[in-house]
Amino acid sequence: MIELPERGHWQKHAACRGADPDLFYPGRGGDSTTAKKICDTCPVAAECLQHAIEIGERSGIWGGLSERQRRRRRATPPAQPRPTVCTYPDCTNLPYAAGRCRRHHRRTT
């Protein structure tokens, strides 16, 4: 007999609990809007999405995203936060682009 792992704590609070599983596996070209609407109201959608990414789930709607959307999310590196002050040493001016202020980084032509 195969012993199944215990469900995660987050699964007990999922909005999809008790819903028809076919909603979350619409098939190629199928309508997933109902499943995504359920996920929009789910308090544990982030945990669900993280679980799907960690186990490499290749089908279905998990955390409000399709497999293609999850694949894109994995491929996209996280955005770097924009500097809040100029990157020039000892400058406290607000940057305008690429972390530099106009005072220290004027174009000279």
One Martini backbone bead per residue (centre of mass of N, CA, C, O) as a GRO file, in nm:
protein
  109
    1MET     BB    1   0.096   0.037   0.022
    2ILE     BB    2   0.049   0.371  -0.036
    3GLU     BB    3   0.183   0.661   0.108
    4LEU     BB    4   0.056   0.964   0.160
    5PRO     BB    5   0.100   1.275   0.192
    6GLU     BB    6   0.041   1.530   0.377
    7ARG     BB    7  -0.131   1.795   0.377
    8GLY     BB    8  -0.112   2.107   0.366
    9HIS     BB    9  -0.221   2.368   0.545
   10TRP     BB   10  -0.320   2.544   0.301
   11GLN     BB   11  -0.535   2.336   0.179
   12LYS     BB   12  -0.755   2.379   0.407
   13HIS     BB   13  -0.797   2.704   0.289
   14ALA     BB   14  -0.905   2.660   0.016
   15ALA     BB   15  -1.136   2.772  -0.222
   16CYS     BB   16  -1.141   2.484  -0.391
   17ARG     BB   17  -1.263   2.330  -0.181
   18GLY     BB   18  -1.502   2.115  -0.339
   19ALA     BB   19  -1.446   2.156  -0.618
   20ASP     BB   20  -1.430   2.100  -0.943
   21PRO     BB   21  -1.147   1.976  -1.093
   22ASP     BB   22  -1.215   2.042  -1.398
   23LEU     BB   23  -1.175   2.352  -1.373
   24PHE     BB   24  -0.840   2.311  -1.335
   25TYR     BB   25  -0.862   2.108  -1.612
   26PRO     BB   26  -0.944   2.222  -1.928
   27GLY     BB   27  -0.747   2.203  -2.136
   28ARG     BB   28  -0.684   2.262  -2.448
   29GLY     BB   29  -0.851   2.568  -2.490
   30GLY     BB   30  -0.985   2.604  -2.235
   31ASP     BB   31  -1.177   2.729  -1.972
   32SER     BB   32  -1.029   2.928  -1.684
   33THR     BB   33  -1.200   3.156  -1.540
   34THR     BB   34  -1.332   3.015  -1.298
   35ALA     BB   35  -1.071   2.927  -1.158
   36LYS     BB   36  -0.946   3.216  -1.136
   37LYS     BB   37  -1.172   3.333  -0.959
   38ILE     BB   38  -1.122   3.151  -0.721
   39CYS     BB   39  -0.823   3.237  -0.680
   40ASP     BB   40  -0.881   3.542  -0.622
   41THR     BB   41  -1.026   3.449  -0.329
   42CYS     BB   42  -0.775   3.316  -0.218
   43PRO     BB   43  -0.572   3.296   0.076
   44VAL     BB   44  -0.358   3.056  -0.068
   45ALA     BB   45  -0.237   3.116  -0.359
   46ALA     BB   46   0.069   3.146  -0.308
   47GLU     BB   47   0.116   2.858  -0.198
   48CYS     BB   48   0.008   2.708  -0.443
   49LEU     BB   49   0.207   2.821  -0.649
   50GLN     BB   50   0.466   2.732  -0.507
   51HIS     BB   51   0.405   2.431  -0.514
   52ALA     BB   52   0.392   2.401  -0.825
   53ILE     BB   53   0.682   2.495  -0.874
   54GLU     BB   54   0.837   2.291  -0.692
   55ILE     BB   55   0.701   2.022  -0.840
   56GLY     BB   56   0.642   2.077  -1.151
   57GLU     BB   57   0.371   2.147  -1.255
   58ARG     BB   58   0.209   2.071  -1.590
   59SER     BB   59  -0.094   2.122  -1.486
   60GLY     BB   60  -0.317   2.349  -1.452
   61ILE     BB   61  -0.455   2.545  -1.194
   62TRP     BB   62  -0.229   2.747  -0.992
   63GLY     BB   63  -0.268   3.030  -0.825
   64GLY     BB   64  -0.400   3.147  -1.113
   65LEU     BB   65  -0.207   2.968  -1.300
   66SER     BB   66  -0.077   2.849  -1.564
   67GLU     BB   67   0.174   2.676  -1.696
   68ARG     BB   68   0.277   2.903  -1.878
   69GLN     BB   69   0.283   3.123  -1.655
   70ARG     BB   70   0.481   2.971  -1.469
   71ARG     BB   71   0.713   2.956  -1.669
   72ARG     BB   72   0.753   3.262  -1.700
   73ARG     BB   73   0.810   3.322  -1.402
   74ARG     BB   74   1.069   3.149  -1.385
   75ALA     BB   75   1.225   3.308  -1.628
   76THR     BB   76   1.184   3.566  -1.463
   77PRO     BB   77   1.354   3.792  -1.321
   78PRO     BB   78   1.381   3.978  -1.067
   79ALA     BB   79   1.341   4.290  -0.986
   80GLN     BB   80   1.520   4.563  -0.934
   81PRO     BB   81   1.562   4.797  -0.722
   82ARG     BB   82   1.534   5.126  -0.706
   83PRO     BB   83   1.701   5.383  -0.635
   84THR     BB   84   1.668   5.658  -0.389
   85VAL     BB   85   1.961   5.742  -0.458
   86CYS     BB   86   2.237   5.839  -0.557
   87THR     BB   87   2.540   5.662  -0.664
   88TYR     BB   88   2.704   5.880  -0.581
   89PRO     BB   89   2.925   5.967  -0.370
   90ASP     BB   90   2.759   6.139  -0.110
   91CYS     BB   91   2.478   6.141  -0.243
   92THR     BB   92   2.114   6.264  -0.193
   93ASN     BB   93   1.987   6.260  -0.454
   94LEU     BB   94   1.754   6.211  -0.677
   95PRO     BB   95   1.691   6.000  -0.917
   96TYR     BB   96   1.617   5.961  -1.280
   97ALA     BB   97   1.837   5.745  -1.389
   98ALA     BB   98   2.023   5.476  -1.320
   99GLY     BB   99   2.089   5.617  -1.025
  100ARG     BB  100   2.105   5.925  -1.129
  101CYS     BB  101   2.188   6.253  -1.121
  102ARG     BB  102   2.219   6.564  -1.275
  103ARG     BB  103   2.459   6.686  -1.122
  104HIS     BB  104   2.669   6.425  -1.169
  105HIS     BB  105   2.527   6.339  -1.477
  106ARG     BB  106   2.614   6.508  -1.715
  107ARG     BB  107   2.616   6.598  -2.031
  108THR     BB  108   2.903   6.599  -2.249
  109THR     BB  109   2.938   6.771  -2.585
   0.00000   0.00000   0.00000
